[in-house]
Amino acid sequence: MFISKENIAKRVSEISLRISENFHDTNPVIISILNGSFIFTADIIRELDIDCEVDFIKISSYEGMNSTGSIKMSKDLSIDIKNRRVIIVEDIIDSGLSIKYLYKHILNYKPRDITIVSLLAKTNNYKLNFNIDIIGFEISSEFVVGYGLDFNQRFRNLKSIFKLNSPSR
């Protein structure tokens, strides 16, 4: 086990408290990035002490353990976020390709501001011209699964996060 369900739960509580404090006077739109962040997002919103709206964007950039180098969007927003406070919830920031795409895409809708929350970040792997506001755990370059993260759509249901060395197909 790489990150236990207990450590994840503790960090989710800390993140939810911080979001509740930072957005206490607003009704932010939380945008969950499918498929990987749906469990993380659900756990966050259940612990919030504020009103919020939730929407989803679905993108993909991975085949197996490797990035394809391009982003494919299969579901866009359904809530109007113009002049709204937006929180993007991502499962993992690896190369930065997906979050760069998402940040630029969301800016096109003219939100009041954007906060980015990521469960995991491989901070040595990316260079961004904007901040990742809240990071659950910084990790190195391991490929990880569990708690929503997958390998070819498998292992999302694991309650903890595990390193995946040589996957079986």
DSSP file (Angstrom, degrees, kcal/mol; ACC not computed):
  #  RESIDUE AA STRUCTURE BP1 BP2  ACC     N-H-->O    O-->H-N    N-H-->O    O-->H-N    TCO  KAPPA ALPHA  PHI   PSI    X-CA   Y-CA   Z-CA
    1    1 A M              0   0    0      0, 0.0   161,-0.2     0, 0.0     3,-0.2   0.000 360.0 360.0 360.0 137.5    0.0    0.0    0.0
    2    2 A F        +     0   0    0    159,-2.6     2,-0.4     1,-0.3   160,-0.2   0.868 360.0  11.9 -97.5 -51.0    1.3    3.4   -0.9
    3    3 A I  B    S-A  161   0A   0    158,-2.1   158,-2.9   134,-0.0    -1,-0.3  -0.979  83.3-134.2-132.1 120.1   -1.3    5.8    0.7
    4    4 A S     >  -     0   0    0     -2,-0.4     4,-2.4   156,-0.2     5,-0.2  -0.249  19.3-116.9 -73.7 158.0   -3.7    4.2    3.2
    5    5 A K  H  > S+     0   0    0      1,-0.2     4,-2.5     2,-0.2     5,-0.1   0.827 117.4  56.0 -61.9 -30.6   -7.5    4.9    3.2
    6    6 A E  H  > S+     0   0    0      2,-0.2     4,-2.2     1,-0.2    -1,-0.2   0.911 108.3  45.8 -67.6 -42.7   -7.0    6.4    6.7
    7    7 A N  H  > S+     0   0    0      2,-0.2     4,-2.1     1,-0.2    -2,-0.2   0.875 113.2  50.6 -67.6 -36.8   -4.4    8.9    5.4
    8    8 A I  H  X S+     0   0    0     -4,-2.4     4,-2.8     2,-0.2    -2,-0.2   0.946 110.6  48.7 -63.3 -47.9   -6.6    9.7    2.4
    9    9 A A  H  X S+     0   0    0     -4,-2.5     4,-2.1     1,-0.2    -2,-0.2   0.897 111.2  50.1 -60.5 -41.8   -9.6   10.3    4.7
   10   10 A K  H  X S+     0   0    0     -4,-2.2     4,-1.9     2,-0.2    -1,-0.2   0.922 113.2  45.8 -62.1 -44.5   -7.6   12.6    7.0
   11   11 A R  H  X S+     0   0    0     -4,-2.1     4,-2.6     2,-0.2    -2,-0.2   0.883 109.7  54.2 -69.3 -37.9   -6.3   14.6    4.0
   12   12 A V  H  X S+     0   0    0     -4,-2.8     4,-2.8     1,-0.2    -1,-0.2   0.910 107.9  51.1 -60.9 -41.6   -9.8   14.9    2.5
   13   13 A S  H  X S+     0   0    0     -4,-2.1     4,-2.2     2,-0.2    -2,-0.2   0.914 111.1  47.7 -61.4 -43.2  -11.1   16.3    5.8
   14   14 A E  H  X S+     0   0    0     -4,-1.9     4,-2.1     2,-0.2    -2,-0.2   0.907 113.5  47.5 -64.2 -42.4   -8.3   18.9    5.8
   15   15 A I  H  X S+     0   0    0     -4,-2.6     4,-2.5     2,-0.2    -2,-0.2   0.917 111.6  50.4 -65.5 -43.6   -9.0   19.8    2.1
   16   16 A S  H  X S+     0   0    0     -4,-2.8     4,-2.7     1,-0.2    33,-0.3   0.892 109.9  50.6 -62.8 -40.1  -12.8   20.1    2.7
   17   17 A L  H  X S+     0   0    0     -4,-2.2     4,-2.4     2,-0.2    -1,-0.2   0.926 110.8  48.9 -62.3 -45.0  -12.2   22.3    5.8
   18   18 A R  H  X S+     0   0    0     -4,-2.1     4,-2.6     2,-0.2    -2,-0.2   0.914 112.5  47.6 -62.7 -43.2   -9.9   24.6    3.7
   19   19 A I  H  X S+     0   0    0     -4,-2.5     4,-2.0     2,-0.2    -2,-0.2   0.930 111.0  51.7 -63.2 -44.7  -12.5   24.8    0.9
   20   20 A S  H  < S+     0   0    0     -4,-2.7    -2,-0.2     1,-0.2    -1,-0.2   0.897 113.6  44.7 -59.4 -41.1  -15.3   25.5    3.4
   21   21 A E  H >< S+     0   0    0     -4,-2.4     3,-0.8     1,-0.2    -1,-0.2   0.916 115.5  46.4 -68.4 -43.8  -13.2   28.3    4.9
   22   22 A N  H 3< S+     0   0    0     -4,-2.6    -2,-0.2     1,-0.2    -1,-0.2   0.736 123.6  33.0 -72.8 -23.0  -12.1   29.8    1.6
   23   23 A F  T >< S+     0   0    0     -4,-2.0     3,-1.8    -5,-0.2    -1,-0.2   0.067  76.8 123.2-121.9  23.9  -15.6   29.7    0.0
   24   24 A H  T <  S+     0   0    0     -3,-0.8    27,-0.1     1,-0.3    -1,-0.1   0.737  78.8  45.6 -60.9 -24.4  -17.8   30.4    3.0
   25   25 A D  T 3  S+     0   0    0     -3,-0.2    -1,-0.3    -4,-0.2     2,-0.3   0.249 111.3  56.2-104.3  12.5  -19.5   33.4    1.5
   26   26 A T  S <  S-     0   0    0     -3,-1.8    25,-0.3    25,-0.1    -3,-0.1  -0.794  72.6-125.9-135.6 175.9  -20.2   31.9   -2.0
   27   27 A N        -     0   0    0     -2,-0.3    25,-0.2    23,-0.1    58,-0.2  -0.768  41.6-165.1-121.9  80.7  -21.8   29.1   -3.8
   28   28 A P        -     0   0    0      0, 0.0    25,-2.5     0, 0.0     2,-0.6  -0.192  19.6-123.6 -71.1 160.6  -18.9   27.7   -5.9
   29   29 A V  E     -bc  53  86B   0     56,-2.7    58,-2.8    23,-0.2     2,-0.6  -0.926  22.4-153.0-100.3 119.6  -19.2   25.3   -8.8
   30   30 A I  E     -bc  54  87B   0     23,-3.5    25,-2.7    -2,-0.6     2,-0.7  -0.844   6.4-159.5 -95.1 121.7  -17.1   22.2   -8.2
   31   31 A I  E     -bc  55  88B   0     56,-3.3    58,-3.1    -2,-0.6     2,-0.4  -0.901   4.0-159.3-107.1 111.7  -16.0   20.6  -11.5
   32   32 A S  E     -bc  56  89B   0     23,-2.7    25,-2.0    -2,-0.7     2,-0.7  -0.757  13.5-135.6 -91.5 131.8  -15.1   17.0  -11.1
   33   33 A I  E  >  -b   57   0B   0     56,-2.0     4,-2.2    -2,-0.4     5,-0.2  -0.791  39.5-101.8 -93.7 114.4  -12.8   15.6  -13.8
   34   34 A L  E  4 S+b   58   0B   0     23,-3.2    25,-1.4    -2,-0.7    41,-0.1  -0.518  81.1   4.3 -84.1 149.9  -14.1   12.2  -14.9
   35   35 A N  T >4 S+     0   0    0     -2,-0.2     3,-1.4    23,-0.2     4,-0.3  -0.956 125.6  41.1 -93.2 -22.7  -13.4    9.4  -14.5
   36   36 A G  T 34 S+     0   0    0      1,-0.3     4,-0.4     2,-0.1     3,-0.4   0.720 112.4  47.5 -62.3 -30.5  -10.6    9.5  -12.0
   37   37 A S  T 3X S+     0   0    0     -4,-2.2     4,-3.1     1,-0.2    -1,-0.3   0.403  78.3  98.5 -97.1   5.4  -11.7   12.2   -9.5
   38   38 A F  H <> S+     0   0    0     -3,-1.4     4,-2.2    -5,-0.2    -1,-0.2   0.881  87.7  44.2 -63.6 -37.5  -15.3   11.2   -8.9
   39   39 A I  H  > S+     0   0    0     -3,-0.4     4,-2.4    -4,-0.3    -1,-0.2   0.941 115.6  47.7 -70.3 -46.7  -14.6    9.4   -5.6
   40   40 A F  H  > S+     0   0    0     -4,-0.4     4,-2.2   107,-0.3    -2,-0.2   0.919 113.6  48.5 -57.7 -46.6  -12.3   12.2   -4.4
   41   41 A T  H  X S+     0   0    0     -4,-3.1     4,-2.8     2,-0.2     5,-0.3   0.926 110.2  51.0 -61.6 -46.1  -15.0   14.8   -5.3
   42   42 A A  H  X S+     0   0    0     -4,-2.2     4,-1.7    -5,-0.2    -1,-0.2   0.913 111.2  48.1 -59.2 -43.5  -17.8   12.8   -3.6
   43   43 A D  H  X S+     0   0    0     -4,-2.4     4,-0.7     2,-0.2    -1,-0.2   0.890 112.6  49.4 -65.9 -38.5  -15.8   12.5   -0.4
   44   44 A I  H >X S+     0   0    0     -4,-2.2     3,-1.5    -5,-0.2     4,-0.6   0.965 110.8  47.3 -63.1 -52.8  -14.9   16.3   -0.5
   45   45 A I  H >< S+     0   0    0     -4,-2.8     3,-0.7     1,-0.3    -1,-0.2   0.807 104.8  60.2 -67.2 -27.3  -18.4   17.5   -1.0
   46   46 A R  H 3< S+     0   0    0     -4,-1.7    -1,-0.3    -5,-0.3    -2,-0.2   0.750 109.8  44.2 -67.8 -21.2  -19.9   15.3    1.7
   47   47 A E  H << S+     0   0    0     -3,-1.5    -1,-0.2    -4,-0.7    -2,-0.2   0.450  88.2 113.2-102.1  -1.5  -17.6   17.1    4.2
   48   48 A L    <<  -     0   0    0     -3,-0.7   -31,-0.1    -4,-0.6     4,-0.1  -0.412  52.5-157.0 -72.2 147.1  -18.2   20.6    3.0
   49   49 A D  S    S+     0   0    0    -33,-0.3     2,-0.3    -2,-0.1    -1,-0.1  -0.005  71.5  73.8-107.1  25.3  -20.0   23.1    5.3
   50   50 A I  S    S-     0   0    0     -5,-0.1     2,-0.2   -25,-0.0   -23,-0.1  -0.879  86.6-101.2-132.0 162.4  -21.0   25.3    2.4
   51   51 A D        +     0   0    0    -25,-0.3     2,-0.3    -2,-0.3   -25,-0.1  -0.604  49.7 162.0 -78.0 147.9  -23.5   25.2   -0.4
   52   52 A C        -     0   0    0     -2,-0.2     2,-0.3   -25,-0.2   -23,-0.2  -0.979  33.6-130.8-157.1 164.6  -22.1   24.3   -3.8
   53   53 A E  E     -b   29   0B   0    -25,-2.5   -23,-3.5    -2,-0.3     2,-0.4  -0.896  22.6-147.3-116.2 153.5  -23.0   23.0   -7.2
   54   54 A V  E     +b   30   0B   0     -2,-0.3     2,-0.3   -25,-0.2   -23,-0.2  -0.970  20.6 165.9-126.7 136.8  -21.3   20.1   -8.9
   55   55 A D  E     -b   31   0B   0    -25,-2.7   -23,-2.7    -2,-0.4     2,-0.4  -0.894  21.4-134.0-139.1 171.2  -20.7   19.5  -12.6
   56   56 A F  E     -b   32   0B   0     -2,-0.3     2,-0.4   -25,-0.2   -23,-0.2  -0.968  11.5-169.7-133.9 144.2  -18.5   17.1  -14.5
   57   57 A I  E     -b   33   0B   0    -25,-2.0   -23,-3.2    -2,-0.4     2,-0.6  -0.989  15.3-152.5-124.3 139.0  -16.1   17.2  -17.4
   58   58 A K  E     +bD  34  75B   0     17,-2.2    16,-2.8    -2,-0.4    17,-1.4  -0.956  25.7 155.4-117.3 120.8  -14.8   14.0  -19.0
   59   59 A I  E     - D   0  73B   0    -25,-1.4     2,-0.3    -2,-0.6    14,-0.2  -0.905  20.0-160.5-131.9 162.8  -11.4   14.0  -20.7
   60   60 A S  E     + D   0  72B   0     12,-1.7    12,-2.2    -2,-0.3   -25,-0.1  -0.997  24.9 155.6-145.1 145.9   -8.9   11.3  -21.4
   61   61 A S  E     +     0   0B   0     -2,-0.3     7,-4.1    10,-0.2     8,-0.6   0.293  55.7  85.9-144.8   3.3   -5.2   11.4  -22.3
   62   62 A Y  E     - D   0  67B   0      5,-0.3     2,-0.4     6,-0.1     5,-0.2  -0.868  42.6-174.4-117.0 144.9   -4.0    7.9  -21.2
   63   63 A E  E >  S- D   0  66B   0      3,-2.6     3,-1.8    -2,-0.4     2,-0.3  -0.964  76.6 -42.2-127.8 115.6   -3.8    4.5  -22.8
   64   64 A G  T 3  S-     0   0    0     -2,-0.4    88,-0.3     1,-0.2    89,-0.1  -0.509 124.1 -23.6  65.0-127.2   -2.6    2.0  -20.3
   65   65 A M  T 3  S+     0   0    0     -2,-0.3     2,-0.4    86,-0.1    -1,-0.2   0.350 122.6  82.8 -98.0   4.8    0.3    3.5  -18.3
   66   66 A N  E <  S-D   63   0B   0     -3,-1.8    -3,-2.6     2,-0.0     2,-0.2  -0.890  75.5-122.4-119.9 141.2    1.3    6.1  -21.0
   67   67 A S  E     -D   62   0B   0     -2,-0.4    -5,-0.3    -5,-0.2    -2,-0.1  -0.542  13.1-145.4 -72.3 140.0    0.0    9.5  -21.9
   68   68 A T  E     -     0   0B   0     -7,-4.1    -6,-0.1     2,-0.3    -1,-0.1   0.643  35.5-122.8 -79.1 -14.4   -1.1    9.8  -25.5
   69   69 A G  E    S+     0   0B   0     -8,-0.6     2,-0.3     1,-0.2    -7,-0.1   0.418  83.9  77.5  85.9  -2.1    0.1   13.4  -25.6
   70   70 A S  E    S-     0   0B   0     -9,-0.3     2,-0.4     2,-0.0    -2,-0.3  -0.954  73.5-126.8-138.2 159.4   -3.3   14.7  -26.6
   71   71 A I  E     -     0   0B   0     -2,-0.3     2,-0.5    -3,-0.1   -10,-0.2  -0.875  14.8-166.2-109.1 135.4   -6.6   15.4  -24.8
   72   72 A K  E     -D   60   0B   0    -12,-2.2   -12,-1.7    -2,-0.4     2,-0.5  -0.985   8.5-156.4-120.1 121.9   -9.9   14.0  -25.9
   73   73 A M  E     +D   59   0B   0     -2,-0.5   -14,-0.2   -14,-0.2     3,-0.1  -0.848  21.2 166.8 -98.7 129.4  -13.0   15.6  -24.3
   74   74 A S  E    S+     0   0B   0    -16,-2.8     2,-0.3    -2,-0.5   -15,-0.2   0.485  70.3  32.0-117.9  -7.6  -16.2   13.5  -24.3
   75   75 A K  E     -D   58   0B   0    -17,-1.4   -17,-2.2   -41,-0.1    -1,-0.3  -0.929  66.2-170.0-149.6 127.2  -18.3   15.6  -21.8
   76   76 A D        -     0   0    0     -2,-0.3   -20,-0.2   -19,-0.2   -17,-0.0  -0.473  41.0 -64.4-104.7 179.0  -18.3   19.3  -21.3
   77   77 A L        -     0   0    0     -2,-0.2    -1,-0.2     1,-0.1   -20,-0.1  -0.213  31.2-171.6 -63.1 151.4  -19.9   21.5  -18.6
   78   78 A S        +     0   0    0     -3,-0.1     2,-0.4   -22,-0.1    -1,-0.1   0.400  66.4  78.3-119.7  -5.0  -23.7   21.7  -18.3
   79   79 A I  S    S-     0   0    0    -26,-0.0     2,-0.6     2,-0.0    -2,-0.1  -0.854  84.6-118.7-104.7 140.2  -23.7   24.6  -15.7
   80   80 A D        +     0   0    0     -2,-0.4    -2,-0.0     1,-0.1    29,-0.0  -0.682  32.6 178.0 -75.3 119.8  -23.2   28.2  -16.6
   81   81 A I    >   +     0   0    0     -2,-0.6     3,-2.3    28,-0.1    31,-0.4   0.272  25.4 139.4-109.5  10.3  -20.1   29.3  -14.7
   82   82 A K  T 3  S-     0   0    0      1,-0.3    28,-0.2    29,-0.2     3,-0.1  -0.370  85.2  -2.8 -59.4 128.6  -19.8   32.9  -16.0
   83   83 A N  T 3  S+     0   0    0     27,-2.9    -1,-0.3     1,-0.2     2,-0.3   0.638 109.1 126.6  61.5  18.4  -18.7   35.1  -13.1
   84   84 A R    <   -     0   0    0     -3,-2.3    28,-1.9    26,-0.1    29,-1.1  -0.713  68.6-111.1-101.2 154.0  -18.9   32.1  -10.7
   85   85 A R  E     - e   0 113B   0     -2,-0.3   -56,-2.7    27,-0.2     2,-0.4  -0.745  40.9-160.3 -81.2 129.4  -16.2   30.8   -8.4
   86   86 A V  E     -ce  29 114B   0     27,-2.3    29,-2.7    -2,-0.5     2,-0.5  -0.918  16.9-165.7-120.5 137.4  -15.0   27.5   -9.8
   87   87 A I  E     -ce  30 115B   0    -58,-2.8   -56,-3.3    -2,-0.4     2,-0.5  -0.974  11.1-155.9-120.7 114.7  -13.1   24.7   -8.1
   88   88 A I  E     -ce  31 116B   0     27,-2.9    29,-3.0    -2,-0.5     2,-0.6  -0.800   7.7-159.3 -88.1 125.9  -11.6   22.1  -10.4
   89   89 A V  E     +ce  32 117B   0    -58,-3.1   -56,-2.0    -2,-0.5     2,-0.3  -0.936  14.9 177.8-111.2 117.3  -11.1   18.7   -8.7
   90   90 A E  E     - e   0 118B   0     27,-2.9    29,-2.0    -2,-0.6    30,-0.2  -0.850  29.6-143.9-117.7 150.2   -8.5   16.5  -10.3
   91   91 A D  E    S-     0   0B   0     -2,-0.3    29,-1.8     1,-0.3     2,-0.3   0.922  81.7  -3.9 -78.8 -46.0   -7.3   13.1   -9.3
   92   92 A I  E     - e   0 120B   0     27,-0.2     2,-0.6    26,-0.1    -1,-0.3  -0.994  51.1-150.4-151.5 139.2   -3.7   13.4  -10.3
   93   93 A I  E     + e   0 121B   0     27,-1.8    29,-3.0    -2,-0.3    32,-0.2  -0.959  35.4 150.8-110.0 115.5   -1.5   16.0  -12.1
   94   94 A D  S    S+     0   0    0     -2,-0.6    31,-0.2    27,-0.2    -1,-0.1   0.746  74.8   2.1-108.6 -87.1    1.3   14.2  -13.8
   95   95 A S  S    S-     0   0    0     31,-0.1    32,-0.4     1,-0.0    -2,-0.1   0.706  92.1-123.0 -78.2 -19.8    2.7   15.8  -17.0
   96   96 A G  S  > S+     0   0    0     30,-0.2     4,-2.3    32,-0.0     5,-0.2   0.281  80.7 116.9  93.1  -9.1    0.5   18.8  -16.6
   97   97 A L  H  > S+     0   0    0      1,-0.2     4,-2.0     2,-0.2     5,-0.1   0.924  76.0  43.8 -58.3 -49.1   -1.0   18.3  -20.1
   98   98 A S  H  > S+     0   0    0      1,-0.2     4,-2.9     2,-0.2    -1,-0.2   0.929 114.6  47.4 -65.7 -46.3   -4.6   17.7  -18.8
   99   99 A I  H  > S+     0   0    0      2,-0.2     4,-2.7     1,-0.2     5,-0.2   0.860 110.7  52.6 -68.6 -33.7   -4.7   20.5  -16.2
  100  100 A K  H  X S+     0   0    0     -4,-2.3     4,-2.2     2,-0.2    -1,-0.2   0.941 112.4  45.9 -61.9 -46.1   -3.3   23.0  -18.7
  101  101 A Y  H  X S+     0   0    0     -4,-2.0     4,-2.5    -5,-0.2    -2,-0.2   0.939 115.3  46.4 -60.4 -48.8   -6.0   22.0  -21.2
  102  102 A L  H  X S+     0   0    0     -4,-2.9     4,-3.1     2,-0.2     5,-0.3   0.910 110.9  51.5 -62.8 -44.2   -8.7   22.2  -18.5
  103  103 A Y  H  X S+     0   0    0     -4,-2.7     4,-2.2     1,-0.2    -1,-0.2   0.940 113.8  43.7 -59.8 -48.3   -7.6   25.5  -17.1
  104  104 A K  H  X S+     0   0    0     -4,-2.2     4,-1.1    -5,-0.2    -1,-0.2   0.910 114.6  50.6 -63.6 -42.3   -7.6   27.1  -20.6
  105  105 A H  H >< S+     0   0    0     -4,-2.5     3,-0.5    -5,-0.2     4,-0.4   0.925 111.3  47.1 -62.3 -46.4  -10.9   25.5  -21.4
  106  106 A I  H >< S+     0   0    0     -4,-3.1     3,-1.8     1,-0.2     4,-0.2   0.880 104.5  61.3 -65.0 -38.7  -12.6   26.7  -18.2
  107  107 A L  H >< S+     0   0    0     -4,-2.2     3,-2.0     1,-0.3    -1,-0.2   0.829  92.2  67.7 -57.1 -31.7  -11.2   30.2  -18.7
  108  108 A N  T << S+     0   0    0     -4,-1.1    -1,-0.3    -3,-0.5    -2,-0.2   0.757  94.3  57.2 -60.3 -24.1  -13.2   30.4  -21.9
  109  109 A Y  T <  S-     0   0    0     -3,-1.8    -1,-0.3    -4,-0.4    -2,-0.2   0.438 110.0-126.2 -87.2  -0.8  -16.4   30.4  -19.9
  110  110 A K    <   -     0   0    0     -3,-2.0   -27,-2.9    -4,-0.2    -3,-0.1   0.919  36.1-174.9  59.1  53.8  -15.2   33.5  -18.0
  111  111 A P        -     0   0    0      0, 0.0   -26,-0.2     0, 0.0   -29,-0.2  -0.333  36.3-117.0 -70.4 161.9  -15.5   32.3  -14.3
  112  112 A R  S    S-     0   0    0    -28,-1.9     2,-0.3   -31,-0.4   -27,-0.2   0.928  89.6 -24.3 -63.6 -45.4  -14.9   34.8  -11.5
  113  113 A D  E     -e   85   0B   0    -29,-1.1   -27,-2.3     2,-0.0     2,-0.4  -0.976  59.8-131.4-160.2 166.2  -11.9   32.7  -10.4
  114  114 A I  E     -e   86   0B   0     -2,-0.3     2,-0.4   -29,-0.2   -27,-0.2  -0.991  12.8-170.5-128.7 128.7  -10.5   29.2  -10.6
  115  115 A T  E     -e   87   0B   0    -29,-2.7   -27,-2.9    -2,-0.4     2,-0.5  -0.965  14.1-149.8-113.6 135.5   -9.2   27.1   -7.7
  116  116 A I  E     -e   88   0B   0     -2,-0.4    18,-2.1   -29,-0.2    17,-0.6  -0.928  13.6-177.0-112.2 127.2   -7.5   23.8   -8.5
  117  117 A V  E     -ef  89 134B   0    -29,-3.0   -27,-2.9    -2,-0.5     2,-0.4  -0.983   4.1-179.3-120.4 128.0   -7.5   20.9   -6.1
  118  118 A S  E     -ef  90 135B   0     16,-2.8    18,-2.8    -2,-0.4    19,-0.2  -0.995  26.2-150.3-130.6 133.4   -5.6   17.7   -6.9
  119  119 A L  E    S+     0   0B   0    -29,-2.0    18,-2.1    -2,-0.4     2,-0.3   0.947  88.8  18.0 -60.6 -48.8   -5.5   14.6   -4.8
  120  120 A L  E     -ef  92 137B   0    -29,-1.8   -27,-1.8    16,-0.2     2,-0.4  -0.925  65.8-172.9-126.5 148.8   -2.0   13.7   -6.1
  121  121 A A  E     -ef  93 138B   0     16,-1.8    18,-2.4    -2,-0.3     2,-1.2  -0.975  21.1-154.7-144.2 130.0    0.7   15.8   -7.9
  122  122 A K    >>  -     0   0    0    -29,-3.0     3,-2.8    -2,-0.4     4,-0.5  -0.692  25.0-178.5 -95.8  77.2    3.9   14.7   -9.4
  123  123 A T  T 34 S+     0   0    0     -2,-1.2     3,-0.4     1,-0.3    -1,-0.2   0.684  74.2  57.3 -60.4 -22.2    5.4   18.1   -8.9
  124  124 A N  T 34 S+     0   0    0     15,-0.4    -1,-0.3     1,-0.2    16,-0.1   0.570 101.0  60.3 -82.3  -7.4    8.7   17.3  -10.6
  125  125 A N  T <4 S+     0   0    0     -3,-2.8     2,-0.3   -32,-0.2    -1,-0.2   0.624 101.3  48.8 -95.4 -14.9    7.0   16.2  -13.8
  126  126 A Y     <  -     0   0    0     -4,-0.5     2,-0.4    -3,-0.4   -30,-0.2  -0.890  51.3-159.0-132.8 157.4    5.3   19.5  -14.8
  127  127 A K        +     0   0    0    -32,-0.4     2,-0.3    -2,-0.3    -3,-0.0  -0.990  24.3 179.0-130.4 122.1    5.8   23.2  -15.3
  128  128 A L        -     0   0    0     -2,-0.4     4,-0.1     2,-0.1    -2,-0.0  -0.875  34.7-141.9-123.7 154.8    2.7   25.4  -15.2
  129  129 A N  S    S+     0   0    0     -2,-0.3     2,-0.3     2,-0.1    -1,-0.0   0.088  90.0  50.7-100.9  22.1    2.1   29.1  -15.5
  130  130 A F  S    S-     0   0    0      0, 0.0     2,-0.2     0, 0.0    -2,-0.1  -0.940  90.8 -97.3-147.4 166.2   -0.7   29.0  -12.9
  131  131 A N        -     0   0    0     -2,-0.3     2,-0.7     1,-0.0   -15,-0.2  -0.572  11.6-137.8 -91.8 148.6   -0.9   27.5   -9.4
  132  132 A I        -     0   0    0     -2,-0.2     3,-0.1     1,-0.2   -15,-0.1  -0.939  26.2-161.8 -93.9 113.7   -2.2   24.3   -8.1
  133  133 A D        +     0   0    0     -2,-0.7     2,-0.4   -17,-0.6   -16,-0.2   0.871  67.3  20.7 -73.7 -40.1   -4.0   25.7   -5.0
  134  134 A I  E     -f  117   0B   0    -18,-2.1   -16,-2.8    -3,-0.1     2,-0.5  -0.986  62.8-174.8-136.2 124.7   -4.4   22.5   -3.0
  135  135 A I  E     -f  118   0B   0     -2,-0.4   -16,-0.2   -18,-0.2     3,-0.2  -0.977  12.2-161.1-118.5 127.6   -2.5   19.3   -3.3
  136  136 A G  E    S-     0   0B   0    -18,-2.8     2,-0.4    -2,-0.5   -16,-0.2   0.972  77.6  -4.7 -68.2 -55.7   -3.5   16.2   -1.3
  137  137 A F  E     -f  120   0B   0    -18,-2.1   -16,-1.8   -19,-0.2     2,-0.5  -0.996  61.7-139.9-143.6 133.1   -0.2   14.4   -1.6
  138  138 A E  E     +f  121   0B   0     -2,-0.4     2,-0.3   -18,-0.2   -16,-0.2  -0.820  32.2 176.1 -89.2 131.6    3.0   15.0   -3.6
  139  139 A I        -     0   0    0    -18,-2.4   -15,-0.4    -2,-0.5   -16,-0.3  -0.851  26.2-120.1-129.1 166.6    4.4   11.9   -5.1
  140  140 A S        -     0   0    0     -2,-0.3    -1,-0.1   -18,-0.1   -15,-0.1   0.035  60.2 -60.3 -89.2-153.3    7.3   11.0   -7.4
  141  141 A S  S    S+     0   0    0      2,-0.1   -19,-0.1   -19,-0.0    -1,-0.0   0.247  85.0 131.1 -84.3  14.8    6.9    9.3  -10.8
  142  142 A E        -     0   0    0      1,-0.1     2,-0.6    21,-0.0    23,-0.1  -0.278  60.9-120.7 -64.3 152.7    5.2    6.0   -9.8
  143  143 A F        -     0   0    0     21,-0.4    21,-3.3    22,-0.0     2,-0.3  -0.860  40.0-168.4 -91.2 124.9    2.2    4.8  -11.6
  144  144 A V  E     -G  163   0C   0     -2,-0.6     2,-0.3    19,-0.2    19,-0.2  -0.851  14.0-173.9-122.7 152.5   -0.6    4.6   -9.0
  145  145 A V  E     +G  162   0C   0     17,-2.5    17,-2.8    -2,-0.3     5,-0.2  -0.905  37.6  64.7-136.6 164.0   -4.1    3.1   -8.8
  146  146 A G  B >  S+H  149   0D   0      3,-2.6     3,-1.9    -2,-0.3    10,-0.2  -0.154  70.5  60.2 105.6 160.5   -7.0    3.0   -6.4
  147  147 A Y  T 3  S-     0   0    0     11,-3.0  -107,-0.3     1,-0.3    10,-0.2   0.879 138.9 -36.9  51.6  43.8   -9.4    5.6   -4.9
  148  148 A G  T 3  S+     0   0    0      8,-2.2    -1,-0.3     1,-0.3     2,-0.2   0.042 114.9 114.6 101.1 -25.1  -10.6    6.4   -8.4
  149  149 A L  B <   -H  146   0D   0     -3,-1.9    -3,-2.6     7,-0.2    -1,-0.3  -0.582  48.4-170.4 -81.1 142.1   -7.3    6.1  -10.2
  150  150 A D        -     0   0    0     -2,-0.2     2,-0.4    -5,-0.2     5,-0.2  -0.764  34.4-143.2-130.0 168.9   -7.2    3.3  -12.8
  151  151 A F  B >  S-I  154   0E   0      3,-1.8     3,-1.8    -2,-0.3   -86,-0.1  -0.948  98.8 -22.7-127.5 112.4   -5.2    1.2  -15.1
  152  152 A N  T 3  S-     0   0    0     -2,-0.4     3,-0.1   -88,-0.3   -87,-0.1   0.897 127.2 -53.2  49.5  46.0   -7.3    0.4  -18.2
  153  153 A Q  T 3  S+     0   0    0      1,-0.2     2,-0.3   -89,-0.1    -1,-0.3   0.495 116.1 115.5  71.1   8.0  -10.5    1.1  -16.2
  154  154 A R  B <   +I  151   0E   0     -3,-1.8    -3,-1.8     1,-0.2    -1,-0.2  -0.719  60.2  26.7-104.8 157.8   -9.4   -1.4  -13.4
  155  155 A F  S >  S+     0   0    0     -2,-0.3     3,-1.4    -5,-0.2    -7,-0.2   0.393  73.5 122.5  79.2   2.0   -8.6   -0.8   -9.8
  156  156 A R  T 3   +     0   0    0      1,-0.3    -8,-2.2    -3,-0.2    -9,-0.2   0.835  69.5  61.4 -59.7 -31.4  -10.7    2.4   -9.3
  157  157 A N  T 3  S+     0   0    0    -10,-0.2    -1,-0.3   -11,-0.1     2,-0.1   0.510  73.2 116.6 -79.7  -4.9  -12.6    0.7   -6.5
  158  158 A L    <   -     0   0    0     -3,-1.4   -11,-3.0    -9,-0.2   -10,-0.2  -0.432  61.3-144.1 -64.9 137.8   -9.6    0.1   -4.2
  159  159 A K  S    S+     0   0    0    -13,-0.2     2,-0.2   -12,-0.1    -1,-0.1   0.744  82.0  41.4 -78.2 -24.1  -10.0    2.1   -1.0
  160  160 A S  S    S-     0   0    0   -156,-0.1     2,-0.4  -152,-0.1   -13,-0.3  -0.599  91.3-104.4-111.9 176.5   -6.3    2.9   -0.7
  161  161 A I  B     -A    3   0A   0   -158,-2.9  -159,-2.6    -2,-0.2  -158,-2.1  -0.896  36.9-172.6-108.3 135.5   -3.7    4.0   -3.3
  162  162 A F  E     -G  145   0C   0    -17,-2.8   -17,-2.5    -2,-0.4     2,-0.3  -0.923  26.0-116.1-126.7 148.3   -1.2    1.5   -4.6
  163  163 A K  E     -G  144   0C   0     -2,-0.3     2,-0.6   -19,-0.2   -19,-0.2  -0.628  25.5-148.4 -76.2 141.4    1.9    1.6   -6.8
  164  164 A L        +     0   0    0    -21,-3.3   -21,-0.4    -2,-0.3    -1,-0.0  -0.942  23.3 169.6-115.8 110.2    1.5   -0.4  -10.0
  165  165 A N  S    S+     0   0    0     -2,-0.6    -1,-0.2     1,-0.2   -22,-0.0   0.969  73.0   1.2 -86.7 -65.3    4.8   -1.8  -11.1
  166  166 A S  S    S-     0   0    0      2,-0.0    -1,-0.2     0, 0.0     0, 0.0  -0.848  81.1-148.5-129.5  96.5    4.1   -4.3  -13.9
  167  167 A P        -     0   0    0      0, 0.0     2,-0.4     0, 0.0  -102,-0.0  -0.267   6.0-134.0 -68.6 147.1    0.4   -4.5  -14.6
  168  168 A S              0   0    0      1,-0.1    -2,-0.0     0, 0.0     0, 0.0  -0.782 360.0 360.0 -92.9 146.0   -1.3   -7.7  -15.8
  169  169 A R              0   0    0     -2,-0.4    -1,-0.1     0, 0.0     0, 0.0   0.453 360.0 360.0 -86.6 360.0   -3.7   -7.2  -18.6
